[in-house]
Amino acid sequence: MKAVALFSPEFAVLPSLRTYVGELGVRAADLLAAASELEVPLVGVGILHASAPVLTEIGEDGHREVVEHRNDPEASGLERVTGPDGAPLSVTITLGERELELGAWELGVGRSRLILLDTNFDHQGEAERELTGRLQPSGTPARAEQDELLRRGGEATLAAMGITPSAVHLADDPGIGAGVHLPSWTSADVVEVLGVAAGEGARIRGRDFAERVEQVKIRALWNLRARAREGMVERLYARGLSAADSDALWIGCAGRFGVGTRADLLFGDLARLERLLDDPLNPVRLVFTGDAAADDERGQAQLAKLAELSRDARFEGRIVFAPDPGLELWHTLVEGVDLWLSTPTRGANAGGTFGVRAAANGALNVSVADGWWAAVAAKDQADEGSCARGWTIGGPREFDEQAAQDSFDARMLFELLEREIVPMFYDWNSEAIPLAWVERVRASMRTIPAEFDAERAVRAGFSL
């Protein structure tokens, strides 16, 4: 079988290698890992950015504190791609009105190969070296130039390596479908509770969830969730965050904040939010992580508001904003939260698939009917008349004005939390187990990981 190429401006393969800013990189890495296990000869092609901005803090004045993470390819296990003469391989392309020399590095992702391009040659001018200096925000001229460099340089590099792909795909191609590499995102505790055999070569798959979760006792599922929540709180606290109360209902949200994500949907009625979070008998905690492009005004405003509220005496310890979004923190949240919150603008397909990763670890979802969740909600409503694996915000009603839609969705989200979600989580039986909640967790774990397994996405997207 001839190689298949996967081009992506981002790949999130290692915590030490910041060649990503958001979920696009996670999606691309998951496809590489799934293809490896299916023995599909997939070659990823991306850019080795010299550095990546990492958000470390937002000051009281809203100023973002950012440090540059310098990527060290050799320390991360990458090797220079060499030509037949053993010298570092380089190709020359025309970009606009200038010629540009590109080198390449390679990293194995299981059986899959990842090729990362760079322009960091001493004999090239600073402007040329800076083309791969930093991942640029999407929608900007600089990002468009990087995307063109990736396309032209990737094709030339593959040809110089003797690789003629049978097909070329883009990581954000909707035809590939939403898919999560479950072995990468399912905690060891979940794997053990489901009884999946350990050992070299063993891995959890979508069908393991479908076949095994029904056999897990209610108490074991609830204890699993309690351990996961406690572990998350401990890791957040170790980061210096005001995180405590591991018995509370924890709601998580992560992503690239901005117009499409609406991470501030609950912040329009702070008095109501305070009542929700501060109930001494049924406490609720919110944890957010993410960043926004420097030129995204709404995203920056969301971040500033999150940071401000996390320091507000009314919400300190109840709203937790965790900077430094990346693989380690994303793993912490999807493994530990009880409920994954996704509030994208309808039609923006900006919700991402972190909710699938959370579902694999026993969290439920509350989401707008967009992206992958739209399929889940539609199927549940057709079968049951309501969403039996989580909750959908706002239903089918849509407004012409976005401000009216935001206001409506915020009210609907508050009502879901107050009337259904929080009461169900705290409706404990005599053994201190919320039976209805755990059964919903079971339904979610039985179906969502199997439906959105990256192996299925690879088979369907690459026509296998």
C-alpha positions, 0 to 999 in steps of 0.5 A: 500500500502506498503512503498517504500524506496528512498535511497539518500546520499543527501536530500535538505529539509531545508535550515538549514539542510545541508545534500546536496551539489547539485541538487541530494539532491534537486531531492530527496527532490522533490520526497518526497514532490510529493509522499506525495501529491500523498499519496504514502508511501515513506520513504527517507533514507539518512545520517545526516552529522554532518557538511557541508562545505559552500563556502563563498569566493574565494580570489584573489589568488584563495584560497577557504574560507570555513566555516563548517555549523554544523547541529543541528538536534533538531533545524531543527525539527528532532526527534530521532527514538526510539525502542519499549522500548522508548530508542534511536534506534540503529543498528549494521552493519559490514563495511569492517572489523569493526563493526559500530553502527548507530542511526537514526533521523526522519523528516516528509516531508508532509506525507512522512518520512525521516530517516537520519542515524548517527554514532555520539555515544560517545563510538565509535572511532573518525574514526567511528564518522567521517563516517557521519561527512561530506558529501564526494565528489563522486568518492572518497573512502570516499564517497564509504564508505559512500554509503555502510554505507547508503545501509547496515545501511539503510536496517538494520534501516528500518528492526529495525523500522518494515518497509519492503519496497515493492521496493527500489529506488535510487534518481539518478536512471534514471528510475525515470525520471526528475521531479520538485516539482512545489509547492516548486519551483514556486514563490507566484507571479507566482501562483497568476498571474496564478490564482491558488486558495490560501488556506490550501491544495492548490498547483500548479500542472503541469496542472495549467500551461498548462491550465492557462498561455494562459489566462494571458495577455502579459502585466501581464506576462512581469510585472511578469518577471520584478518584479521577476528580481528586487526582485532577484537583491535586494536579491543579493545586500543584500548579499553584491554582486555587483548586480544592473541594474534590467532592464538588461537581466539576465542569471543564472547558478548554479551547481556543477562545474567541467569537466561535467558542463563547466561553463567557456564556455564563458570565452575563448574570454573575448573581445567578452564577454565584448562587449556582457555585456557592450552594453549600449543599450542592457546590459546583466548580468551573475550570477553564483553560485556553488562549486566544489569538492576540488580534482576537478581541472577543477571545482576549476579552473572554480570557481577561474576564475569566482571569478577573473572576478567578481572582474575585472574592465571590468566585475564587476557588470556584472558578479556576482559570488554568494558564499554559494550555497544552497536552499535560493540562488537557489530559488533566481536565478530560480525565478529571471533570464530571461535565464537559462544557462546549458552547460554540456558536451554532454552525461554527463547528468550533466545539472540538472533540475534547468532549469525546475524550472526556466521555471516554474517561466518564464525564458527561457533556453539555453542549450546543448541537454543533459538530460531533455533539449534533449527531449524538443529540439528534440520534438520542432525540430520535430514539428517546425523545431527549438526550440520554448521554448528556444535555443539549443547550438551547435545542433547535431554536435559532435567532438571527441576531447573535446577541439574542442567541447568546442571551437565550443559550445562556438562560437555557444553560443556567436552567439545565444546570439548576433544574437537571444537571446539578440535582441529578449529580447530588441525588445520592442514594443510601450508599452516597451514589447518584444512580441516575447520573452514573447510569447516564455515564454508563450510556455515554461511555458505552457509545460515544468512544466507539462512535468517535474512535479515530480508527473509524475516522481513518478507515472512513476518511482514507477509504479503507 
